[in-house]
Amino acid sequence: MAKLQLPKRVVRFAVTPVVLFTLAVFLIIIPSTFAKQLQTNSPNGFHIQTNKPPATKPQQLLEQGEALYQAGRFTEAVNVLQQAVRSYQRESNNLAQAAALTNLCLVYQQLGSWKEAYATIDNSLNLLGWDKINQKLNVNNPKSELLEILAQTLNIQGELQLAQGQTDVSVKTSQQAEQIWKKLGDNAGVTRSRINQAQALRVAGFYRRSFDILNEVSQQLNSQPNSPVKVTALRSLGNVLQQLSELELSQTNLQQSLEIAQRLQLPLEISLTEFSLGNTARSLSNIKDAIAHYENAAKIAPNPLTKVQALINQLSLLVENERITEAKSLIPTIQSQLLNLPSNQASIYARINFAQTLTTIGNKKYIAEILATSVQQAKIIGDERAES
């Protein structure tokens, strides 16, 4: 595939038996993966350990926490991961404890427990020897295992910052992670960090800069086997092209992303890409296709946020096209899904979008309640833009 030109008009871990499990966060940032023992990738995308020794108690707790996390049982996952953290603390295993804390941060993000998420990620970085004030590692001759967990933890910190609307800080944090991945010679890690940077730039409105990064990443991935990273890179590029009004190019990249996600059988990735295809089809005035993509996204979505975002976009599209009866039939489902959302930036904007759509067909009192909840949550997470 030739490099895209826009028109002028516009783990190796043999020591630490821990793993950072997968998170696909609401801003479609590349999934973050923890480090594990020597591992290979299974066809379904999960990690399989080779020559796996008998699991220790804290390792068993981590595996249990991951299973609970994947099942969406976040409160239970917190309790189990806290036990793992304490177990590693008793063993004075700082490296494993730091990785377990970073896992715990991921779960706190899903719960919208931002204070706990920040405290946990700070604790993890402190255990790894990271100087928060000077933004550097205070460890002489650090081993590769430490650097790999540090890079992954910085990636997740960048995602946390982006989730709170701190785009500039998120970019810098992801750049720090990228430098560590380069030092380790880990091209996949470099790619993940660069995609995170591009995502933050896109959210901040720097579409051209985001495009340049994602276009380069996509070219690098073009000759490589299909992977979740490739799915995310193509989708991210499609999203930026949509923002730049290059709709045919957007659709092409998004369709490629969807096809790979389907081959790899990745439900969340399929849902996210269907959602993006719906947005591009909508911009192309292909109403029928847009509704179909939104319906697919909501049907496949394994988490409530992605589901409710797709339903709200479908609702607003139906209202725009004066299909009021169909639109009203979606409202009860959306209302029930809103109750399950964490307190984060994406959830706040989902509520605001829902309220705006309801202004023409909804109850004014209920709309006021939604907006009041949004303001309250924006204050909690310190998002002044959303609050205004």
C-alpha positions in Angstrom: 0.0 0.0 0.0 1.5 3.3 -1.1 1.9 6.0 1.5 -1.2 8.1 1.8 -1.0 11.7 0.5 -3.7 14.1 1.4 -5.1 16.4 -1.3 -3.6 19.9 -1.2 -7.0 21.3 -0.4 -7.0 20.5 2.8 8.1 -10.1 27.1 10.2 -11.3 27.6 9.9 -12.0 31.3 11.6 -15.0 32.7 12.0 -13.4 36.1 8.6 -11.8 36.9 5.6 -14.0 36.4 3.1 -11.2 36.0 1.1 -9.9 33.1 -0.5 -6.6 32.4 -3.8 -7.6 30.9 -5.6 -6.0 28.0 -7.6 -2.8 28.2 -9.3 -1.1 25.3 -10.1 2.3 26.8 -12.9 4.5 25.8 -10.8 6.8 23.5 -9.8 3.8 21.4 -6.3 3.8 22.6 -4.2 0.8 21.8 -4.7 -2.0 24.3 -2.2 -2.0 27.1 -0.5 -5.4 27.8 1.3 -6.4 30.9 4.5 -8.3 30.9 4.5 -12.0 31.5 6.9 -14.9 31.5 8.2 -16.2 28.2 5.1 -16.4 26.1 3.6 -17.0 22.6 0.5 -15.6 21.1 -2.4 -18.0 20.7 -4.7 -17.7 17.6 -7.4 -15.9 19.6 -5.1 -13.2 20.8 -4.5 -14.4 24.4 -1.0 -14.9 25.8 0.1 -18.5 26.5 3.1 -19.2 28.7 5.6 -21.7 27.6 7.3 -24.0 30.1 5.0 -22.5 32.7 6.1 -23.3 36.3 3.6 -23.9 39.1 1.8 -20.7 39.8 2.6 -18.9 43.0 -0.3 -17.5 45.1 0.0 -13.9 44.0 0.4 -15.0 40.4 -2.9 -17.0 40.8 -4.5 -13.9 42.2 -3.4 -11.9 39.2 -4.8 -14.5 36.8 -8.1 -14.5 38.8 -8.1 -10.7 38.7 -7.6 -10.7 34.9 -10.5 -13.2 34.4 -12.8 -11.0 36.6 -11.6 -7.9 34.6 -12.3 -9.5 31.3 -15.8 -10.5 32.6 -16.5 -6.9 33.6 -16.7 -7.8 37.3 -14.5 -4.8 38.2 -15.3 -4.5 41.9 -14.4 -8.1 42.5 -11.2 -7.7 40.4 -10.1 -4.8 42.6 -10.4 -7.0 45.8 -8.4 -9.8 44.2 -5.7 -7.5 42.7 -5.3 -5.8 46.1 -4.6 -9.1 47.6 -1.9 -9.8 44.9 -0.3 -6.4 45.7 -0.1 -7.2 49.4 1.3 -10.6 48.7 4.1 -9.2 46.5 4.7 -6.5 49.1 5.2 -9.2 51.8 7.7 -10.9 49.5 9.5 -7.5 48.9 9.1 -8.1 45.2 9.0 -4.5 44.0 8.9 -5.3 40.3 6.0 -7.7 40.5 4.2 -5.4 43.0 4.5 -2.5 40.6 3.1 -4.5 37.7 0.2 -5.7 39.9 -0.5 -2.0 40.9 -0.6 -1.0 37.3 -3.1 -3.7 36.6 -5.1 -2.4 39.5 -5.0 1.1 38.0 -6.6 -0.3 34.8 -9.6 -1.6 36.8 -9.9 1.6 38.8 -10.2 3.4 35.4 -13.0 1.2 34.4 -14.8 2.0 37.6 -14.2 5.7 37.2 -12.3 5.7 40.5 -9.9 8.4 39.4 -8.4 9.3 42.7 -7.5 5.6 43.4 -6.2 5.2 39.8 -3.8 8.1 40.1 -2.6 7.0 43.5 -2.1 3.4 42.3 -0.1 4.4 39.2 2.0 6.8 41.2 2.8 4.0 43.7 3.7 1.7 40.8 6.1 4.3 39.3 7.6 5.0 42.7 8.4 1.3 43.2 10.1 1.2 39.8 12.3 4.2 40.7 10.6 6.8 38.6 11.3 10.4 39.7 7.9 12.1 39.2 9.2 15.6 39.6 12.2 15.3 37.2 10.4 12.7 35.0 13.3 10.3 34.9 14.4 6.9 36.2 16.7 7.0 39.2 18.1 3.5 38.8 21.6 2.8 37.8 22.0 0.1 35.0 18.3 -0.9 35.1 17.5 -4.4 33.9 15.3 -4.9 30.8 12.5 -6.4 32.9 12.2 -3.2 34.9 12.4 -1.0 31.8 9.6 -3.0 30.1 7.3 -2.7 33.1 8.1 1.0 33.3 7.4 1.6 29.6 4.0 -0.2 29.9 3.2 1.7 33.1 4.0 5.0 31.4 1.8 4.0 28.5 -1.1 3.4 30.9 -0.4 6.6 32.8 -0.7 8.4 29.4 -4.0 6.7 28.8 -5.2 7.8 32.3 -4.2 11.4 31.6 -6.0 11.3 28.3 -9.1 9.9 29.9 -9.1 13.0 32.1 -8.6 15.4 29.2 -4.9 16.1 29.9 -3.9 15.8 26.3 -0.6 17.7 26.4 0.6 15.7 29.4 -0.6 12.5 27.8 1.5 13.1 24.7 4.7 13.8 26.7 4.1 10.6 28.8 3.6 8.5 25.7 6.8 10.0 24.2 8.7 9.0 27.4 7.4 5.4 27.0 8.4 5.4 23.3 12.0 6.3 24.2 12.2 3.4 26.6 10.7 1.0 24.0 13.3 2.2 21.6 16.1 1.5 24.1 14.7 -2.0 24.5 14.5 -2.5 20.8 10.8 -3.3 21.1 9.2 -2.1 17.9 5.7 -3.2 19.0 6.1 -1.1 22.1 7.2 1.9 20.0 4.2 1.5 17.8 1.8 1.4 20.8 3.3 4.5 22.2 3.1 6.4 18.9 -0.5 5.5 18.4 -1.3 6.8 21.9 0.4 10.0 21.0 -1.6 10.3 17.8 -4.8 9.6 19.7 -4.1 12.4 22.2 -3.2 14.8 19.4 -6.5 13.9 17.6 -8.5 14.6 20.8 -6.7 17.9 21.2 -7.7 18.9 17.6 -4.3 18.5 16.0 -5.6 16.3 13.2 -2.8 16.8 10.7 -0.1 15.9 13.2 -2.1 12.9 14.3 -2.5 11.9 10.6 1.3 12.1 10.0 2.1 9.8 12.9 -0.7 7.3 12.1 0.1 7.2 8.4 3.7 6.4 9.1 2.7 3.7 11.6 0.3 2.1 9.1 3.0 1.9 6.5 5.3 0.2 8.9 2.6 -2.3 9.9 1.5 -2.9 6.3 4.0 -5.7 5.7 3.6 -7.3 9.1 1.1 -10.0 10.1 -2.4 -9.1 11.2 -2.5 -8.1 14.8 -4.6 -6.0 17.3 -2.1 -3.2 16.9 -2.7 -3.2 13.2 -6.4 -3.1 13.7 -6.1 -0.1 16.0 -3.6 1.8 13.8 -5.9 1.5 10.8 -9.0 2.5 12.8 -7.2 5.5 14.3 -6.0 6.6 10.8 -9.6 6.2 9.5 -10.9 8.4 12.4 -8.4 11.1 11.7 -9.2 11.1 8.0 -12.8 11.4 8.8 -12.0 14.5 10.9 -10.1 15.9 7.9 -13.1 15.2 5.6 -11.2 12.6 3.5 -14.2 10.3 3.8 -13.4 7.8 1.1 -9.9 7.3 2.5 -11.4 7.0 5.9 -13.8 4.4 4.8 -11.1 2.3 3.1 -8.9 2.3 6.2 -11.8 1.5 8.5 -13.0 -1.4 6.3 -9.5 -2.8 6.4 -9.4 -2.5 10.2 -12.8 -4.2 10.4 -11.8 -7.1 8.2 -8.7 -7.8 10.2 -10.6 -7.6 13.5 -13.1 -10.1 12.2 -10.4 -12.5 11.1 -8.8 -12.2 14.6 -12.2 -12.5 16.3 -11.8 -9.4 18.4 -15.3 -8.4 19.6 -14.4 -5.0 21.1 -12.2 -4.0 18.1 -15.0 -5.1 15.7 -17.5 -2.9 17.7 -15.2 0.1 17.8 -14.5 -0.1 14.1 -18.2 -0.5 13.3 -18.8 2.6 15.3 -16.2 4.5 13.3 -17.6 3.2 10.0 -21.0 4.5 11.1 -19.6 8.0 11.7 -17.9 8.0 8.3 -21.0 6.7 6.5 -23.0 9.4 8.3 -20.7 12.1 7.0 -21.1 10.6 3.5 -24.9 10.9 4.0 -25.3 7.1 3.7 -28.0 7.0 6.4 -28.9 3.3 5.9 -25.3 2.2 6.1 -24.6 4.4 9.1 -27.6 3.0 11.1 -26.5 -0.5 10.2 -23.0 0.1 11.5 -24.2 1.7 14.7 -26.6 -1.3 15.2 -23.7 -3.7 14.7 -21.5 -1.7 17.1 -24.1 -1.8 19.8 -24.9 -5.4 19.3 -21.3 -6.6 19.5 -20.0 -4.2 22.1 -18.7 -6.1 25.2 -18.8 -3.0 27.4 -21.6 -0.5 28.3 -19.8 2.7 27.1 -19.2 1.5 23.5 -22.8 0.2 23.4 -24.3 3.5 24.7 -22.2 5.7 22.4 -23.3 3.7 19.3 -27.0 3.9 20.5 -26.8 7.6 21.1 -25.3 8.2 17.6 -28.0 6.1 16.1 -30.6 8.0 18.1 -29.4 11.4 16.9 -29.2 10.2 13.3 -32.8 9.0 13.5 -33.9 12.3 15.0 -32.1 14.3 12.3 -34.0 12.3 9.7 -37.3 12.7 11.5 -37.7 9.0 12.2 -39.1 9.9 15.6 -40.9 6.6 16.4 -37.8 4.6 15.9 -35.8 7.1 17.8 -38.1 7.0 20.9 -37.8 3.2 21.0 -34.1 3.5 21.7 -34.5 5.8 24.7 -35.3 3.3 27.4 -32.2 1.1 26.4 -29.9 4.2 26.5 -31.3 5.3 29.8 -30.6 1.9 31.4 -27.1 1.8 29.9 -26.2 5.2 31.2 -26.6 3.8 34.7 -23.7 1.5 34.1 -21.2 4.0 32.9 -18.1 5.0 35.0 -17.4 8.7 35.8 -15.0 9.6 33.1 -14.7 12.1 30.2 -16.3 9.8 27.6 -19.2 9.0 29.8 -19.8 12.7 30.5 -19.8 13.6 26.8 -22.1 10.6 26.1 -24.6 12.0 28.6 -24.3 15.5 27.1 -24.8 14.2 23.5 -27.9 12.2 24.7 -29.3 15.3 26.4 -28.8 17.4 23.3 -30.5 14.9 21.1 -33.4 14.7 23.5 -34.1 18.4 23.3 -36.4 17.9 20.4 -38.2 14.8 21.6 -37.5 14.3 25.3 -38.7 15.4 28.7 -37.1 18.7 29.7 -36.9 17.7 33.4 -35.1 14.6 32.5 -32.7 16.5 30.2 -31.9 18.9 33.1 -31.2 15.9 35.3 -28.8 14.4 32.8 -26.9 17.7 32.4 -26.7 18.2 36.2 -25.2 14.8 36.5 -22.7 15.6 33.8 -21.7 18.8 35.5 -21.2 17.0 38.8 -19.0 14.3 37.2 -17.0 16.9 35.3 -16.2 18.7 38.6 -15.2 15.4 40.2 -12.6 14.5 37.4 -11.6 18.2 37.0 -12.7 18.5 33.4 -13.5 22.2 33.1 -14.2 22.0 29.4 -16.9 19.4 29.8 -18.3 21.3 32.9 -18.7 24.5 30.8 
